[in-house]
């Protein structure tokens, strides 16, 4: 059984609205062993919607449409699907009664326009929506393919899918399990990750292996199938073990954990505390650390010392050093790390300074140059990086490298 998802709405074709529903549905379907083979985004156009559903039904056994079930004239999903399947729409009085009760419970009068949402194609089952006015629709075609239409708002879609669609899909799902494993790496470019692990997964078709790169991080997704969950999990775990051996300490997580969560866990395990002095990252390291619940146990705080004056007056970097070496230098990064550690009493002090751009670079220190230092009571470890990209990308990569420096220190 194969599935396709069609996300509907002209707003999804703009830069201002992101489709997150399809991610949720893909996860739910994979748990059933139903792979999603294609996703499509279509605007609120009757003919384009018809064409999208027609093509999807040629390829897949289950087609899920998201959105376009509202009361206004630009909500055209039910009409397009009914037209495609040559089903007449009729007003379902049970749906009308459910909508009227919802409005009555809120002390409001239902508008006439809402009656459009009670139009149900012949032969379709409607799915209750206690969190909104648009019912879902479950249709079966002559070829025994399934069309599932769900409302767009996530607070309506998720409960409807779990309470009313899942029980219908489970008996139809293939007798196989699908398990996904994720390895997250830091500090290696995608090309090097691929070079290290390609010989291990290239000839393996189960699990399927996919690499996803983002600034400062590469994820390896393994999707394994088996006749039961235990078999699929074993396949995924076996390959994951081999890939992790090839990648070494570059792997920082084997699940949903973020780098800052992993760093926090290691700090807790070691009974260590951390303080930071940041310049070019503008507090991003501290923000990421404090996004983790319970971080007050190990993160003492930080200083955003963007100017040379604050580096000197607040953190304690000497004016002579700043003048002699420049604010963006390994010596200043090391001084930031050592001084913030001493001033806060932290076990570890982290210093970050660099040029995030797009201006401020020079031939000796181009945009993207970042120095990161980590100090304990005995020594200081420093790194020089040259990150590429825009200002936001450079700052994120710098924060990623800074957190990874702490992680690798705590691994030892």
N, C-alpha and C positions, 0 to 999 in steps of 0.2 A: 504494500500500500504506500503510495506516494502522495505528498501534499504540496499545495501551493498556497501562498498568501497574497492577497491583493489588498493593499492599503489604499483607501479611497478618500479623496479630498484635495481640492485645488490648493489648499494651504500647505499641503505636504510637498508641493512642487516649488515652494518659496524657500528662502534661507531662514525663515523664522519659526518653522514648525518641524519637529523631528518625530518620526514614527518609532515609538518604543514598544507598541503593542506586539509587533511581529517578533521582537526578541523574546518576549514572554511566551507567545504561542509556540515558537520554535522549541523552546526549552520544554514546554509541556508535551508537545508532540514527540520529541525525542525520547522522553521518558516512557512513552507508549510503544516506542520502536517504530514510529512513523517518521521517515526523513522528509524534511522540507527541501524540495528540489529547485524551487524558484520563488522569488518574491518580486512583486510588481507594485509600482505606485502609479495611480491613475487619478486624473482630475475629475471634477464633477461634470462629466460630459456623457450623455446617454449613449452615443454610438461608440465612443472609446471604451466605456464600461462594458458594453455588449461584446466588443471585440476581445477585450482582456479576459472576460469569463469564458468566451468561446474557445480561445486558444488554450487556456488553462485546463478546461475540461477535456481537451483532446489528449493532454499529456498526463494528467494526474487523477487519482481516484477521489481525492478530497480537495476542495477549493474553499478557502475561507476568505470571505470579504469582510473588511474592517471599515466601519463608518458609512456615512451616507444614508442613515436610516432616520434622520431627524424630521421635523415637521415642515421645513421650508422648501421652497421650489427647487433649490439647488441640491437637495438630498434626493438623489436619483437612483440609488442602488437597487431598491426593490423593484422599481419600474423597469430598469434595464435587464435585470435577471428574469423577471416575468416575461418580458418581451422576447428575450433569447430563448427561453424554454417554452414559449407559446402557452403561457398560463395566464388566465384571466385573474385580475385582482378583485377581491371582494372585501367589503368591510366586515371585520370579525367583531361581533358584539361582545365576546369575552374580553378581547383586548380593550375595547372601548370602556367596558365596565371597570377593568383594572386601572386604566388611566384616570377615569373619573374618580375612583376611590383614592388614588394617589393625590390628586389635586384637592379633593374634599378634606383629606387628612391634614393638609397644610393650610386649610382655610382659604383656598383660592378657587377661582372659576376656570375651568378648562376652556381654552380658546378653540374656536372652530378649526383652526389650522392644524391642531394636534390630531384631528381625525385622520389625516394622511398616514399617521403612524399605525393606524389600525387596519390598513389595507394589506391583505395577506394573499399571496399567490395561491391559486387552486392547488390542492394537494400538499401544501406546506404545513408543517407544524410550527407553531409560534412558541418561543421560549420566554418565560416570564422575566421581567426586569424590575426587581424591587428597588433598585437604586436609580431608576430613571424612567422616562416615558416610552422609549423605543424598545419594542420587543425584538428578540432575535428571531431568526427564521432558519428552519432546517428543511431542505428540499432534497429529493432524490430524483435523478434523471432517469430516462428510459434505459440508459446503459448501466444503471445501478451506481452511478457516481453521485457523490454527496456535495451539495453546496450549503455551506454554513455561513450565515450573515450575522455579524455581531456589531453592536454599537461601538462608536469610536472612543468615548471617554473611558480611560482605564478603570475607574471605580465601578463602572457598569460592566465592562467587558470581562474582567477577571472573575467576578463572582458568577456571572452567567456561564462562562466557559466551564468553570469547575463544577458548578452545581447541575447544569443542564446539558452541556455538550459532552463532557468527559464520560458520563455514564452511557451515552449513546455510542461513543467512539471505542470504548474499551473492548466490547465484544467483536468489533470489526478489525481491531489492531492485529498485526501479524504476530505469530507466536515466536517472537524474538525480542531480545532486550538490546537496548542501545545505551552505552555508557560513554560519557565524555570525561577525559582527564586533561588538565591544563598544567603545563610547566611554565613558570614565569622566570625570565632571565633578565639580568641587568649588567651593564658594562661591556656587552659585546654587540657589534653591529649585526644586522640581519644576515649579511653575507657570511660572516664567520660562524654564526650559529648554524646556518645551512651547510657550510663546509664540514663542520664537525659531525653533524648528525645525519647528513644525506646518505652515507653508506649504510646506515643502520635501518632507515625507514624506506628507502627508495623502492625496494622490491616487495615491501609489505603492503598488501591491500586491505588487511583487517588487523589492526586499526588503520583508518585513514588519518593522514597527518597534514596539518595546515599550520603555516607560520603567519603570525600577525604582528607587524612591527608598529611601534609608536615611539615618540621621542624618549630615548633612554631606556627602552624596554622592548623585549621581544617575547611573545607568547607562543608556545607550541601546543596546539590543540589536537588531541588524539580522540577519535570517535570509533569505538569498537562495538561490534555486533556479536551476539551469541544466542544460542537457543534459550538461555536463561541469563539472569543478571550476573550470576557468579562467573559464568564462562566469559561474558563480555568484560567484566571487571578484571579477570585474570589476564586477558589479552592486553588490555590497556595498561595494567600495572607492569607486565613483563617488558613491554616496549618502553614505558616511562622510566623504568630502572636503568635500561641500557642507555637511553638518551641522557639521563642525569649523570651517569658515569662519564660520558663523553664531554659534558659541559662543565662538570666540576662545580666549584663554588659560585659560578655565574648564576646557577639556579637558586632563586631566593624563596620560591613558593611552589607548592603543588596543588593549588586550589585558588579560591577567590581572594586570598589575603593580599593586601597592598604592601608595598615596601615599608611604609611607615608603621604598619601594624606588625610586621616581622621585626623591625628594629626595636619597637616597643617591647615585644615579647622577649627578645634577647637581653635588653636592658633589665627587664624584670628578673629574668633567670640568673643574670650575673649580679644582681643587687647593685647595679650601677646607675648613676645619674648623669644627665647631659645638660649642657647649656650651650647656646649658640650666639655668635656675633656675625651678622649677615650684612653684606653691602649690596651687591648686584641682585641678589635674590629677593631683596625687599621684604623679608619676613616669611617667604614661602616655605622654608624649611620648618620654621616654628609653627606655621599654620597647619602644615600637613601632620606634624607630630601631635598637635593639640586637637586635630580632628578625630583622634582615636580616644575612645572612652577609657578613662583610667590613666591617662598620660601624666596626670599630676604626680603619680607615684615615682616617675623616673625623669620627667622633664622639668627642670627648675625654671627655665625661662630663656629669653633671648633679647638681644639688642639689635635693632635695625640701625646700623651706624653708616648711613649713606655718605655723609660728608667726612672729610678728613678731620674736621673739628670734633665731631662726635667720636670718631675712632680714637682720638687722643683724649678728650675730656671725659668721656663716659666709659670707654673700655680700657684705656690706659696705654695705647700704642704711643710710642714717643714721637714727638714732632720731628726730631732729627731723623728717625728712621723713615717717616713718611716723606720727608723732603729728599732724603738720599736715594731711596729705592722706588718711591712712587706708591700711590695708594693701591694700585693693582700690581702686586708682586708677591712672590712666595714668602719673602721675609715678613711682609705685613699680614698675610694670611696666618703665618705661624704665630706672630705676636697676638693677633686677634684670638686664636685658639687658646694660647697659654694664659693670656690676661683674663678672658672671660671665665676660664676654669677657676683661676685663683680668686677672682672677685665674687663668684657665686658659691664656691666650695663644691662644685660638681666633680664627679670622678673623671668625666671627659669634657673637654671643651672643643667646640667646632668653630672654625673660622672660614668665611667665604668672601672672596672679593674678585671682581672681574668687570668686564665690559659687555653689557647686554645689547648695546646698540640701539638704533641703527647708526648713531653717531658716537664719537669718542675714541674710535680706534686709531691706531698708528701702524707704521710698517713693523715696528718691533712687537707691538701688542695689538693685533687686529681685533675687530669686533668678534666676540665669542671666546676670547681668552679669559679663562677663569682659573684661579688658584684656590685650592681647598686644603685645609690643614686640620688635623685632629690631634689633640694633645691629651696625655695622661700625666701622672705625677713624675714619670721618668723620661719620656721621649715625646717627640712630635713627628707625625707622619704627614707628608705633603704630596699633593698631586697637581700637575698642570694639565689643563684641558683646553681644547679648541673646539667649541661647539658651533655648528652651523644652523642657520635658520633665522627666523625673525626674533624680535625681543622676547615674546612670550615663550617661544620654543627654547631659546637659549636659557632663560631663567628656569624653566621646568627641568631641562637636562642638568643644569647645575645643581638644583635641589636633589635630583635623583642621584647624581654622583656623590653628593655630600652624604646623603642617607646611606648609600651603599658603602662609603668609606667607614662609617660607624658600624654597619653590619659586619663587614669583613674583619674589623678589629675585634668584635665580640665573638666571632667564630673561632678565633685562635684559643 
